[in-house]
């Protein structure tokens, strides 16, 4: 569910059949009214065309999100008593026209470190092209390299089925307002939690569609991570599949109470261990 959480990432990948050997699933062409998991398998192999460049003289409206082009956030992941089992990096790329809409290019990179790397070698990259005003997903890409097995998936999101995907790109039918994990993470930074009791939306992780709900628990949590000490807003995240909440994992995100609302810590409590993804540096 959360792209920047190595511990959660490993857990969800195993729980939902996530090996790079498997095909990447996509939604059928029929309309959907609720999140579903009955998806046909599709694997994309042809290279996708680059997003269209912004037209000369075209004005891009700034949606007011606390995003800054060129932002780099680096994290370390700790699981149980094991420290630095993985390194995570989040990048905010260009804000420009993508597929005819104003959007942001978001990226995430995940790499396991020794000793975990000796048994689970992982080098993954995720790319999100998200609408600048709403952070809804325009296109989501997964470039997975796990245990020597590689999968490349490029999925163009559509809520109507009327937008034809170009060659090498899979057309994925989702509910209106669907975000991918990277877009969801960045959107949570923009929610005014002083006025919002709960926020919910569909989230598509490249394989399945979930109903994700987030709510503020505390607005003044003290958090210390390698990057420093912060006063933060504590956000609980609940994930539902087919109307049923996932009971075997709990997620909590801490957003710094600064102008950028930087994600400084993510905790996941799982049946076998507790994972902490801590901010190392922000540039």
C-alpha positions in Angstrom: 0.0 0.0 0.0 2.7 2.5 0.9 5.6 2.8 -1.6 8.1 4.2 0.8 7.9 1.5 3.4 10.4 -1.3 3.0 9.1 -3.4 5.8 5.5 -3.0 4.7 6.6 -3.5 1.1 8.2 -6.8 1.8 5.2 -8.0 3.8 2.6 -6.9 1.3 4.7 -8.3 -1.6 4.7 -11.8 0.0 1.1 -11.6 1.3 -0.3 -10.7 -2.1 1.9 -13.0 -4.2 4.4 -10.3 -5.1 7.3 -11.9 -6.7 8.8 -10.4 -9.9 8.2 -13.8 -11.5 4.5 -13.1 -11.5 2.6 -11.2 -14.2 1.3 -7.7 -13.3 -2.5 -7.7 -13.1 -4.8 -5.0 -14.5 -8.5 -4.3 -14.5 -10.9 -5.6 -17.0 -12.6 -3.2 -19.5 -16.0 -3.5 -17.8 -17.0 -0.7 -15.4 -16.3 -1.3 -11.7 -18.2 0.1 -8.8 -16.2 -1.4 -5.9 -12.5 -2.4 -5.5 -12.0 -5.8 -6.9 -9.3 -8.4 -7.0 -10.5 -10.6 -9.9 -8.1 -9.3 -12.4 -6.7 -10.8 -15.6 -2.9 -11.0 -15.9 -1.1 -8.7 -18.3 2.6 -8.2 -18.7 3.9 -5.2 -20.6 7.2 -5.7 -22.4 7.4 -3.0 -25.1 9.0 0.3 -24.2 6.6 3.0 -23.5 6.8 6.4 -25.3 8.0 9.3 -23.2 5.2 11.6 -21.8 4.3 14.5 -24.1 6.3 17.7 -23.5 4.6 20.9 -22.3 3.5 23.0 -25.2 5.4 26.3 -25.8 3.8 29.1 -23.9 1.3 26.9 -22.1 0.6 28.0 -18.5 0.7 25.3 -15.8 -1.5 26.1 -12.8 0.2 25.5 -9.5 -2.2 23.5 -7.4 -0.6 24.7 -4.1 0.6 21.3 -3.0 3.7 21.4 -0.7 5.8 19.7 -3.4 9.0 21.1 -4.7 10.5 19.9 -8.0 13.9 18.3 -7.3 13.0 17.2 -3.7 14.9 14.1 -2.6 13.9 12.2 0.6 16.1 9.3 1.7 15.0 6.7 4.2 16.4 3.7 6.1 14.2 0.8 7.0 14.4 -1.2 10.2 12.5 -4.4 10.8 12.4 -5.9 14.4 16.0 -5.9 15.7 17.5 -5.5 12.2 18.6 -2.0 11.3 19.1 -0.6 7.8 17.7 -3.6 6.0 16.8 -1.4 3.0 17.3 2.1 1.6 14.4 4.0 0.1 14.5 7.2 -1.9 11.6 9.4 -3.0 12.0 12.0 -5.7 9.7 14.8 -6.9 10.4 15.4 -10.6 9.1 17.9 -13.1 5.8 19.7 -12.9 4.5 20.0 -16.4 2.1 18.7 -19.0 1.7 14.9 -19.1 -0.8 13.2 -21.5 -2.6 16.5 -21.9 -2.9 17.3 -18.2 -0.9 19.3 -15.7 0.9 16.8 -13.5 3.9 15.8 -11.3 6.4 13.1 -12.0 7.1 11.2 -8.8 9.6 8.4 -8.3 10.6 5.9 -5.7 13.6 3.6 -5.5 14.0 0.6 -3.1 17.2 -1.4 -2.5 17.8 -4.1 0.1 21.0 -4.0 2.2 23.0 -6.8 3.7 22.3 -9.1 5.5 18.8 -9.1 4.1 20.1 -8.6 0.6 21.9 -12.0 0.7 18.4 -13.7 0.9 16.2 -11.1 -0.8 18.0 -9.1 -3.4 15.7 -6.2 -4.5 16.3 -3.2 -6.7 12.9 -1.7 -7.6 11.8 1.6 -9.3 8.4 3.1 -9.3 7.2 6.1 -11.4 4.0 7.9 -11.0 2.5 10.6 -13.2 -0.1 12.3 -11.0 -2.6 15.1 -11.7 -1.2 18.3 -10.2 -4.5 19.4 -8.7 -5.7 16.2 -7.1 -2.7 13.7 -7.3 -5.0 11.2 -9.0 -3.0 8.7 -11.0 -2.5 9.4 -14.8 0.1 6.6 -15.3 1.8 4.2 -12.9 5.0 2.3 -13.7 6.7 -0.6 -11.9 10.2 -1.6 -12.9 11.0 -4.6 -10.6 14.2 -6.5 -10.2 13.8 -9.0 -7.5 16.0 -12.1 -7.0 17.2 -11.7 -10.5 13.7 -11.7 -12.0 12.6 -8.6 -13.8 9.2 -7.2 -14.7 8.4 -3.9 -16.4 4.8 -2.6 -16.2 3.5 0.6 -17.6 -0.2 1.3 -16.9 -2.3 4.3 -18.1 -5.2 4.9 -15.8 -8.7 5.6 -17.1 -12.0 5.9 -15.3 -14.0 5.9 -18.6 -12.2 3.5 -20.9 -12.3 6.1 -23.6 -8.7 7.0 -23.5 -6.7 4.7 -25.7 -3.3 3.7 -24.4 -0.4 3.8 -26.8 1.7 0.8 -27.8 3.6 -0.7 -24.9 1.2 0.7 -22.3 -1.6 -1.2 -20.6 -4.9 0.6 -20.2 -6.1 0.1 -16.6 -9.7 0.8 -15.7 -10.0 2.2 -12.2 -12.6 4.1 -10.1 -12.8 7.9 -10.5 -10.4 9.6 -8.1 -8.0 6.6 -7.9 -4.5 7.4 -6.7 -1.4 5.2 -6.9 0.8 4.7 -3.8 3.2 7.6 -4.6 0.4 10.0 -5.5 -1.5 9.0 -2.3 1.6 9.6 -0.2 2.1 13.1 -1.6 -1.6 13.9 -1.4 -1.6 13.1 2.4 0.9 15.9 2.7 -1.7 18.4 1.4 -4.7 17.4 3.6 -5.6 20.1 6.1 -5.9 17.8 9.1 -7.2 20.5 11.3 -10.4 20.5 9.2 -10.5 16.8 8.1 -11.7 14.0 10.3 -11.1 11.3 7.8 -9.9 11.1 4.2 -10.6 8.1 2.0 -10.0 7.2 -1.7 -9.4 4.2 -3.9 -5.7 3.3 -4.3 -4.3 1.1 -7.1 -0.9 -0.4 -6.3 -0.3 -1.8 -9.8 -2.0 -5.1 -9.1 -5.1 -4.5 -7.0 -7.5 -1.7 -6.1 -8.0 -0.9 -2.4 -10.1 1.4 -0.3 -7.7 3.4 1.8 -8.8 5.6 4.7 -6.6 7.9 6.8 -7.3 9.9 9.9 -5.5 12.3 12.3 -4.6 10.8 15.7 -2.4 13.5 17.1 -1.2 16.9 15.8 1.8 17.3 18.1 3.8 14.0 18.2 7.5 14.3 19.0 9.5 12.1 16.6 13.3 11.5 16.4 14.8 10.0 13.3 18.3 10.1 11.8 17.5 13.3 10.0 16.6 15.1 13.3 13.8 15.7 15.8 10.4 16.9 14.6 7.0 17.9 15.9 4.7 15.9 13.7 1.1 15.0 12.8 0.3 11.3 13.4 -1.9 9.8 10.7 -3.4 6.3 11.0 -3.9 4.5 7.7 -6.5 1.8 7.2 -6.6 -0.5 4.1 -9.8 -2.2 3.0 -10.1 -5.0 0.4 -13.5 -5.9 -0.9 -15.1 -4.1 2.0 -13.1 -5.9 4.7 -10.3 -4.1 6.6 -6.9 -5.8 6.6 -6.5 -6.9 10.2 -3.0 -8.4 10.1 -1.2 -5.1 9.5 -1.4 -1.5 10.9 0.1 1.5 9.3 1.0 4.9 10.9 2.6 7.9 9.1 4.2 10.9 10.8 4.2 14.2 8.8 6.5 17.0 10.1 4.7 20.2 11.1 6.8 22.2 8.7 6.0 24.0 5.5 6.8 21.0 3.4 5.0 18.6 5.7 7.8 16.1 5.2 7.0 12.4 5.8 9.5 11.7 8.5 8.5 8.2 9.8 6.3 5.3 8.8 5.5 2.5 11.2 4.0 -0.8 10.3 2.9 -3.4 12.9 2.8 -6.8 11.3 2.2 -10.3 12.7 5.9 -11.2 12.7 7.6 -7.8 13.4 7.3 -4.1 13.6 8.9 -2.1 10.7 10.1 1.5 10.9 11.0 3.6 7.9 12.9 6.6 9.1 13.9 9.8 7.3 17.7 10.0 6.8 18.0 13.2 4.8 15.8 15.8 3.0 17.2 17.8 0.1 
